[in-house]
Amino acid sequence: GTRKRHTHIQDGFLDHFLTWLHSIGSCSAREARSGVRKSSNGRSAPAGPAAAGKKPPLRVLALETLGSSGGTRGQMMLGGAGRAAGGRGWAALAPAWARSRSTTTTSANDHHHQPYHHHEMTKERSKAVSTFYNQTAIDSAAEKASVRLTPTTMLYAGKSPDGSHLLKSARYLLKELPVRIAHRIAGIRGLPFILGCNPTILQVHELYIRAFQKLTEFPSIKSGEIEGQYCRLLQQLLDDHRDVVTLLAEGFRESRKYLEDESVIQSFLDKTLTARLGIRMLATHHLALHEDRPDFVGIICTRLSPKKIIEKWVDFARRLCEHKYGNAPRVRISGHVAARFPYIPMPLDYILPELLKNAMRATMESHVDTPYNVPDIVVTIANNDIDFIIRISDRGGGIPHCSLKKVMDYHFTTAVNIPGELQNDSLLQDMVDLVNSGQSSPMHGFGFGLPTSRAYAEYLSGSLIVQSLQGIGTDVYLRLRHIDGKEESFRI
C-alpha cells in the first residue's frame, strides 16, 4: 500500500495485533505469527477472529502480507530482545504470561474443563501486552524537550569533597534520560508501518520501553546509597543496549527492499544514533565521575593528545589488517603532533578506527599483487583556537565516481566479508571488543561505519568530508570543534 496508508494504520498496530495474538489460547507461536492455523484436514484456516467467521482487522491482514523477514529470528514481537538484552527483554516485564506460556497453551479438552482459568490467563496476557506497549507516561515524556549540556558545563562542575556533585549529576540523569529515551521510542513508532513490523527493530523498541520503565520507576536519589544503586542500573542498561546499532543495521537491511524512499532510513538513523551517543556519553560520564583518573573529569580528558589516541587506533587497525591480509601499511603521523587540549575521547574511539580501517583495507585491496610492498598511510593533525582537523590520506586507488555519492549512505559497503562471518571469527571478535569498549558491535560489512562517523562528527559541531583522487587514493577530513575554543561548543 502507499506510505500514507502505512502511516494511517501504524499508530495502533502493536496494541491491536498483540492483544489479538495473545487472546488465542490454542494457537501455536508459529501459527500466531502467520495469522493462520492448520485445520483437521491439514488445510490452512484463519486463526483468531477469522476462525469465528469474523473478518480479521486491517492491521492483522497487513501484517500477514509481510512474510517472515526475520527468518529464524522471528520471535516476532514477544521476548525478542533475548539476544540484545541477555534473554530478558519482553518476558521480564510480562512474567505472568511469558513464563507460563507452555502451561497455558493446553489442549482443547483442558480448555473445556477449565474455561475460567483459560479466560483469566487470556485476559492477563492481553493486559500485559497492552500495558507494555501503550504507556501514557511515554507519550507525556516524549512531548518534553531535552536539556542538553555543554562539555564545558560538565567539565567545570568538577568534583566536590562531600560527593554532592554525584547526587546532582544523578538527579539530572534521573529526569533527563527518560525524556530522551521516550523521544527514541516515539521515533521508532513514527517509522513507516512496514519497518515497524520488522522483528529486529521491534527488539530495539522493546529495549527502549524496558529502559524507560526501569528509569521512571527508580525512586528519588537522596543518598549516596541510592545513587550507587542508580549507577548499577545505568551500567546494566548500557550493557543491555550495547548491540542496538547492530540490531538496527540488521533490521533496516532486512526491510529496506520494501521502501521506495530510503531517506526515511537516513533521517531516522542519523537522529537515533546521535541521540544514542549523547545518552551513552551522559551515562558513562556519571559512572566515570566515581573514578579517579589523572587528567580526566568523568569522560572528559583535560589534556587529550590527538597523536596518542591516533597511535592507539593505528595499532588496533594494523593488527586487524594483518589478521585479514597478512600485512598492513605503515602509518606516518605529522602536523601538530604535540597539541593537547580538553576533549572527550569517546566519539574519537568510534570514528578513528573506522577511518583507519577503511584506509588500510583500501590500500591492501588495491595492491593485491604486492601485499608486502604497500604505500604508507599519512595522518596529519592541524590544531587552532576554534577546532582541530585530522586528515587521513591513503594510496588505495580512490573511490570510483559511481560510488562517491553513496559512501555516506547507510548500508552501502564494499566489504567482502558478511557480518556473520566476522562475528564467528573469535580472534576478530576479541579485537572488536577492544575497539567497541561497550559502545557497539562491528560495522564492517553493514555499511554503517562511514555514515555513522559523519553523523557523530556533525553532532559534535564538526564535519566529515571525503575527497577522492580516483586512480591514486582518498583523503578524509575529520573536523571537530574545541570544547573550550573561541566559538560555541556542541551540546550533549
C-alpha positions in Angstrom: 0.0 0.0 0.0 1.0 3.6 -0.1 3.1 5.2 2.6 0.1 7.4 3.6 -1.9 4.2 4.4 1.1 2.8 6.3 1.2 6.0 8.4 -2.6 5.8 8.9 -2.6 2.2 10.3 0.7 2.2 12.1 -0.1 4.1 15.3 -2.1 1.3 16.9 -0.9 -1.8 15.1 1.1 -3.1 18.0 -1.6 -2.8 20.6 -4.3 -4.3 18.4 -2.2 -7.1 16.8 -0.5 -8.2 20.0 -3.7 -8.1 22.0 -5.4 -10.3 19.3 -2.3 -12.6 19.1 -2.3 -13.4 22.8 -6.1 -13.9 23.0 -5.6 -17.1 21.0 -5.4 -19.9 23.6 -4.5 -22.9 21.5 -2.7 -21.3 18.6 1.0 -22.0 18.4 3.6 -19.3 18.2 4.3 -20.1 14.6 0.6 -20.1 13.7 0.1 -16.8 15.6 2.9 -15.1 13.6 1.4 -16.1 10.3 -2.2 -15.5 11.3 -3.4 -19.0 10.2 -3.7 -22.4 11.9 -3.9 -25.9 10.5 -7.4 -27.4 10.5 -8.1 -31.1 11.0 -8.0 -31.7 7.2 -4.5 -30.2 7.0 -5.5 -27.0 5.2 -4.7 -23.5 6.4 -7.6 -21.8 8.2 -7.7 -18.3 9.7 -6.7 -18.0 13.3 -8.4 -15.8 15.9 -11.3 -13.6 14.7 -11.4 -15.2 11.2 -11.9 -18.6 12.8 -15.2 -17.5 14.2 -16.4 -16.2 10.9 -15.2 -12.6 11.5 -13.1 -10.7 9.2 -9.6 -10.0 10.7 -8.8 -6.4 11.3 -6.9 -4.4 8.6 -3.9 -4.4 10.8 -3.8 -8.2 11.0 -4.2 -8.5 7.3 -1.4 -6.0 6.7 0.9 -8.0 8.9 0.1 -11.2 7.2 1.4 -9.8 3.9 4.8 -9.0 5.4 6.2 -12.6 5.4 8.9 -13.6 7.8 11.6 -11.0 7.2 13.2 -12.0 10.4 13.9 -15.6 9.3 14.6 -17.9 12.2 14.9 -14.9 14.4 11.2 -14.4 14.0 10.4 -14.5 17.7 8.2 -11.7 16.4 7.4 -9.1 18.9 7.5 -11.1 22.1 10.6 -11.9 24.1 12.5 -10.8 21.0 15.1 -8.9 23.0 16.8 -12.1 24.2 20.0 -11.6 22.1 20.1 -7.9 22.8 19.2 -7.9 26.5 20.7 -11.1 27.7 17.4 -13.0 27.3 15.4 -10.7 29.5 13.5 -8.2 27.2 9.8 -8.7 27.0 9.5 -11.5 29.4 11.0 -9.5 32.2 8.1 -7.1 32.0 5.3 -9.6 31.4 6.2 -12.5 33.7 2.8 -13.8 34.3 2.1 -15.0 30.7 5.7 -15.1 29.4 6.8 -17.6 31.9 3.7 -19.7 31.8 3.2 -19.8 28.1 3.9 -23.6 27.9 1.5 -24.3 30.7 -1.3 -22.1 29.3 -1.2 -23.5 25.8 -3.1 -26.5 26.8 -5.2 -29.0 24.8 -8.8 -28.4 23.8 -10.1 -30.8 26.5 -8.2 -28.9 29.2 -9.8 -25.6 28.0 -13.2 -27.3 28.1 -12.7 -28.4 31.7 -11.0 -25.2 32.8 -12.8 -22.4 31.0 -12.5 -19.9 33.8 -8.7 -20.5 34.2 -8.2 -20.0 30.5 -10.3 -16.9 30.4 -8.3 -15.3 33.2 -4.9 -16.2 31.7 -6.1 -14.8 28.3 -7.1 -11.5 30.0 -3.8 -11.4 31.9 -1.8 -11.9 28.7 -3.7 -9.3 26.8 -3.4 -6.8 29.6 0.4 -7.4 29.8 0.8 -6.7 26.1 -1.4 -3.6 26.2 0.3 -2.2 29.3 3.8 -2.8 27.9 3.3 -1.1 24.5 0.7 1.6 25.4 2.1 3.7 28.2 0.8 7.2 28.5 3.9 8.1 30.5 6.0 7.5 27.4 3.8 9.9 25.4 4.0 12.5 28.1 7.7 12.3 28.3 8.2 12.4 24.6 6.5 15.8 24.5 9.1 17.3 26.8 12.3 19.0 25.4 15.6 17.5 26.4 18.1 19.6 28.4 21.5 19.4 26.7 24.7 20.3 28.4 27.9 21.7 27.0 31.1 19.8 27.8 32.4 22.9 29.5 29.5 22.8 32.0 30.3 19.1 32.7 34.0 19.9 33.0 33.8 22.8 35.4 31.1 21.1 37.6 34.2 19.3 38.9 34.3 17.2 42.0 33.2 18.1 45.5 34.8 16.6 48.6 31.5 15.7 50.1 30.3 13.9 46.9 27.4 16.3 46.3 28.4 16.5 42.6 27.4 12.8 42.2 24.0 13.4 43.6 23.4 16.4 41.4 24.6 14.5 38.3 22.4 11.5 39.2 19.3 13.7 39.8 19.8 15.4 36.4 20.0 12.0 34.7 17.0 10.7 36.6 14.9 13.4 35.0 16.7 13.6 31.6 17.2 10.1 30.5 13.5 9.0 30.4 12.8 12.1 28.2 15.5 11.2 25.7 14.5 7.5 25.7 10.9 8.5 25.1 12.0 10.5 22.1 13.7 7.4 20.7 10.5 5.3 21.3 8.5 8.0 19.5 10.9 7.9 16.7 10.5 4.2 16.3 6.8 4.5 16.4 6.9 7.1 13.7 8.6 4.7 11.2 6.6 3.5 8.2 4.4 0.5 9.1 6.5 -1.9 7.1 9.6 -1.0 9.1 8.0 -1.1 12.5 6.9 -4.7 11.9 10.4 -6.0 11.5 11.2 -8.3 14.4 14.7 -7.0 14.9 13.6 -3.4 15.0 10.9 -4.5 17.5 13.7 -5.9 19.7 15.1 -2.3 19.9 11.6 -1.0 20.5 11.3 -3.4 23.5 14.7 -2.5 24.8 13.9 1.2 24.9 10.5 0.6 26.6 12.1 -1.6 29.2 14.7 1.0 29.9 12.1 3.7 30.2 10.1 1.7 32.7 13.2 0.9 34.8 14.3 4.5 34.9 10.9 6.0 35.6 10.3 3.5 38.4 13.5 4.4 40.2 13.0 6.3 43.4 14.3 9.8 44.2 18.0 10.0 44.8 18.5 11.3 48.3 21.6 9.5 49.5 24.9 8.0 48.3 23.5 4.5 48.7 20.6 5.1 46.4 23.0 6.8 43.9 25.1 3.7 44.0 22.0 1.6 43.1 21.3 4.0 40.2 24.9 3.6 39.0 24.3 -0.2 38.8 21.1 0.3 36.9 22.9 2.6 34.4 25.6 0.1 33.9 23.0 -2.7 33.3 21.2 -0.6 30.7 24.4 0.3 29.0 25.2 -3.4 28.7 21.7 -4.3 27.6 21.8 -1.7 24.8 25.3 -2.5 23.6 24.2 -4.1 20.4 21.5 -1.6 19.4 23.4 -0.3 16.4 23.9 -3.8 15.1 20.3 -4.7 15.6 19.2 -1.5 13.7 21.6 -2.3 10.9 20.2 -5.8 10.6 16.6 -4.7 10.8 16.8 -2.0 8.2 18.8 -4.2 5.9 16.0 -6.7 6.0 13.3 -4.1 5.5 14.8 -1.6 3.1 13.7 -3.5 0.0 10.1 -2.6 0.9 10.7 1.1 0.8 10.7 3.4 -2.2 12.1 6.4 -0.3 15.2 5.5 1.7 15.6 9.0 3.0 13.3 7.8 5.8 16.1 5.4 7.0 18.8 8.1 6.7 16.9 10.6 8.7 15.8 8.1 11.4 19.3 6.6 11.8 21.0 10.0 12.0 18.8 11.1 14.8 18.7 7.7 16.6 22.5 7.1 16.5 23.5 10.6 17.6 20.8 10.6 20.3 22.2 7.2 21.5 25.7 8.6 21.5 24.5 11.5 23.7 22.7 9.2 26.1 25.7 6.9 26.4 28.1 9.9 26.9 26.0 11.3 29.8 25.5 7.9 31.5 29.2 7.0 31.1 30.3 10.4 32.3 28.3 9.9 35.5 29.8 6.5 36.1 33.3 7.8 35.4 32.9 10.6 38.0 33.4 7.8 40.6 36.8 7.1 39.2 40.0 9.0 40.0 42.0 9.1 36.8 44.8 11.6 36.1 43.8 14.3 33.5 40.2 13.2 33.5 36.9 14.7 34.8 34.3 12.0 34.1 34.7 11.2 30.4 36.4 14.5 29.5 40.2 14.3 29.2 41.7 17.7 30.2 44.9 17.2 28.2 43.9 15.0 25.3 46.7 14.3 22.8 45.3 13.6 19.3 48.6 11.9 18.4 48.4 9.4 21.2 44.8 8.5 20.5 45.6 8.1 16.8 48.5 5.8 17.7 46.3 3.7 19.8 43.8 3.0 17.0 46.6 2.7 14.4 47.9 -0.2 16.4 44.4 -1.7 16.6 43.7 -1.3 12.9 47.1 -2.7 11.8 46.5 -5.9 13.9 43.1 -6.2 12.4 44.5 -5.7 8.9 47.4 -8.2 9.4 44.9 -10.8 10.6 42.9 -10.5 7.5 45.5 -9.7 4.8 48.8 -11.0 6.3 50.3 -7.5 6.3 49.3 -3.9 7.0 50.5 -0.5 5.7 52.6 1.7 8.0 51.1 4.9 9.3 53.0 8.2 9.5 51.7 11.0 11.8 52.6 14.6 11.0 51.5 18.1 11.8 50.8 19.5 15.3 51.8 16.3 17.0 52.5 18.0 20.3 49.0 19.5 20.6 47.0 18.9 23.8 43.6 20.3 24.7 40.4 19.3 26.6 38.2 16.9 24.7 36.0 13.7 25.0 37.8 10.6 23.7 34.6 8.5 23.4 33.4 9.7 19.9 37.0 9.6 18.6 37.2 6.0 19.8 34.5 5.2 17.3 35.4 7.4 14.4 39.1 6.9 14.2 39.2 3.1 14.0 36.5 3.3 11.3 38.5 5.7 9.2 41.8 3.9 9.7 40.3 0.6 8.9 38.8 1.8 5.7 42.2 3.4 4.6 44.1 0.2 5.3 41.6 -2.1 3.6 41.6 0.1 0.5 45.4 0.1 0.5 45.7 -3.6 0.8 43.0 -4.5 -1.7 44.4 -2.1 -4.3 47.9 -3.8 -4.0 47.0 -7.5 -4.0 49.9 -8.2 -6.3 52.4 -6.7 -3.9 50.9 -7.2 -0.4 54.3 -6.8 1.3 55.2 -3.6 -0.5 52.3 -1.2 0.0 52.4 2.6 0.3 52.2 4.3 3.7 49.1 6.0 5.1 49.7 9.6 6.2 47.7 11.1 9.1 48.0 14.9 9.6 46.9 16.8 12.7 46.1 20.5 12.4 45.1 22.5 15.6 43.8 26.1 16.0 41.8 28.1 18.5 38.4 27.1 17.0 38.7 23.4 16.0 41.1 20.7 15.2 41.4 18.6 12.0 42.6 15.1 11.4 43.3 14.2 7.8 43.9 10.6 6.8 45.4 10.1 3.3 45.8 6.7 1.7 47.0 5.5 -1.7 44.3 2.9 -2.1 43.1 3.9 -5.6 40.3 6.2 -4.6 36.6 5.8 -4.6 35.0 5.2 -8.0 32.9 8.0 -9.4 29.8 5.8 -9.4 30.2 5.1 -5.6 31.3 8.5 -4.4 27.8 9.8 -3.7 26.8 6.6 -1.9 29.6 6.3 0.6 27.7 8.3 3.2 24.5 6.2 2.7 23.7 3.6 5.4 24.2 0.0 4.1 26.5 1.0 1.3 29.6 -1.2 1.6 32.3 -2.6 -0.5 33.3 -5.1 2.3 34.0 -8.7 1.1 33.0 -10.4 4.4 29.5 -10.6 5.6 28.7 -9.7 9.2 28.0 -13.3 10.2 31.5 -14.3 9.1 33.1 -11.6 11.1 31.2 -12.4 14.2 32.2 -16.1 14.0 35.9 -15.2 14.0 37.0 -15.4 17.6 40.2 -13.5 17.2 38.5 -10.8 15.3 35.7 -10.6 17.9 38.3 -10.1 20.7 39.7 -7.2 18.7 36.2 -5.9 18.1 35.6 -5.9 21.8 38.7 -3.8 22.3 37.5 -1.1 19.8 33.9 -1.1 21.0 34.6 -0.6 24.7 31.0 -1.3 25.4 29.7 1.0 22.7 28.6 -1.0 19.7 29.3 -4.0 17.6 31.4 -4.1 14.4 30.1 -2.2 11.4 32.4 -3.7 8.8 30.0 -5.4 6.3 26.9 -3.4 7.4 27.9 -0.2 5.7 27.4 1.8 8.9 30.9 2.9 9.7 31.3 6.0 7.5 27.7 7.4 7.7 27.7 6.9 11.5 31.1 8.6 11.8 29.7 11.5 9.7 26.6 11.7 11.9 28.7 11.7 15.1 31.0 14.4 13.7 28.1 16.7 12.8 26.5 16.0 16.3 29.8 17.4 17.7 29.5 20.6 15.7 32.1 19.2 13.2 32.2 17.6 9.8 33.5 14.6 7.9 34.4 15.1 4.3 35.7 12.6 1.8 37.9 13.7 -1.1 38.7 11.0 -3.7 41.5 11.2 -6.2 40.4 8.4 -8.5 43.4 6.3 -9.5 45.5 7.5 -6.6 43.8 7.4 -3.2 41.4 9.1 -0.8 41.7 11.9 1.7 39.3 12.0 4.7 39.0 15.2 6.7 37.6 15.0 10.2 37.0 18.4 11.7 35.8 18.8 15.3 35.2 21.9 17.4 37.1 22.5 20.6 35.0 22.4 23.8 36.8 25.5 25.1 37.6 27.3 21.9 36.6 30.8 20.6 33.3 29.6 19.2 30.4 28.0 21.0 30.9 24.3 21.6 28.4 21.5 20.9 25.8 20.3 23.4 25.4 16.7 24.6 
